[in-house]
Amino acid sequence: MQPVAQSSGRLLDDSFLRFLPSPLREPRRPWLAILTGWALSLLGSIALASLSKLIAPALPAPEFPMKGPVVFLLLVAFAPFVETLIMGGVLSLLLRVVSPPVAIVLSAVGWGIAHSSEALGWGLVIWWPFLIFSTLFVVWRQRGVWLAIAIVTATHALQNVGPAYLVAFG
């Protein structure tokens, strides 16, 4: 079952995900989708991290024992690309059996659970960016899988720049 774009060109307009800005729901302007996705994922993760620290300050954060430019590149370039490939594969399978909104939410929850195995607090924060990344993948997949991978990888890389800098050089 392939997701079908509606006459407006936007996917998800008739779902609970319609609250997301239109640049995330329409495969029209890659640069705007990337910047909107980055801003929304970053602001959401900062808000969730703050809320998580307020409610449960003792939750462990992820630890990265390595430092330096190689770690920065791994977190900004390698991890977003590899995670996008995995996410895209899983989403492509999910889209065969569930609707796009359900696939997007299942993907985000799955990534939250996966990151929780490293540190519970991280999983509570990371589901939101992956909701955005999953939405972008599903929407841009309408124009091509590799374009969807590029859009999501770029958005994810921007999301990781600040934290990667702190991990690598902080």
Residue pairs with C-beta under 8 A, 6 or more apart in sequence:
1 95
1 96
1 97
2 95
3 11
3 95
3 100
3 138
3 141
3 142
5 11
5 27
5 142
6 13
6 14
8 26
9 26
9 27
9 28
10 22
10 25
10 26
10 139
11 25
11 26
11 27
11 100
11 138
11 139
11 142
12 18
12 20
12 25
12 100
12 101
12 104
12 135
12 138
12 139
13 25
15 99
15 100
15 101
16 101
17 25
17 101
17 104
17 135
18 25
20 40
20 132
20 135
21 36
21 40
23 29
23 32
23 33
23 36
23 37
24 33
24 36
24 37
24 40
24 132
24 135
24 136
24 139
25 135
25 139
26 139
27 33
27 139
27 140
27 142
27 143
27 147
30 140
30 147
30 150
30 151
33 136
33 139
33 140
33 151
33 155
34 151
34 154
34 155
34 158
37 132
37 133
37 135
37 136
37 151
37 155
38 155
38 158
38 159
40 132
41 128
41 129
41 132
41 133
41 155
41 159
42 129
42 158
42 159
42 162
44 128
44 129
44 132
45 125
45 126
45 128
45 129
45 159
48 124
48 125
48 128
49 121
49 125
52 59
52 121
52 124
52 125
53 59
53 121
56 121
59 119
59 120
59 121
59 124
60 119
60 120
60 121
61 119
61 121
61 122
62 115
62 118
62 119
62 122
63 119
64 71
64 167
67 167
67 168
67 169
68 168
68 169
69 168
71 164
71 167
71 168
72 164
72 165
72 167
72 168
72 169
75 160
75 163
75 164
75 167
75 168
76 157
76 160
76 161
76 164
77 157
79 156
79 160
80 152
80 153
80 154
80 156
80 157
80 159
80 160
81 149
81 153
83 111
83 156
84 133
84 137
84 149
84 152
84 153
84 156
85 149
87 107
87 111
87 130
87 133
87 134
87 137
87 152
88 137
88 141
88 145
88 148
88 149
88 152
90 107
90 110
91 103
91 104
91 107
91 134
91 137
91 138
91 141
92 141
92 145
94 102
94 103
94 106
94 107
95 103
95 138
98 106
100 138
103 134
103 138
104 131
104 134
104 135
104 138
105 131
107 130
107 131
107 134
108 127
108 128
108 130
108 131
108 134
109 127
111 126
111 127
111 130
111 134
112 123
112 124
112 126
112 127
112 130
113 123
114 123
115 122
115 123
115 126
116 122
116 123
116 124
117 123
129 156
129 159
132 155
133 152
133 155
133 156
136 148
136 151
136 152
136 155
137 148
137 149
137 151
137 152
138 148
139 148
140 147
140 148
140 151
140 152
141 148
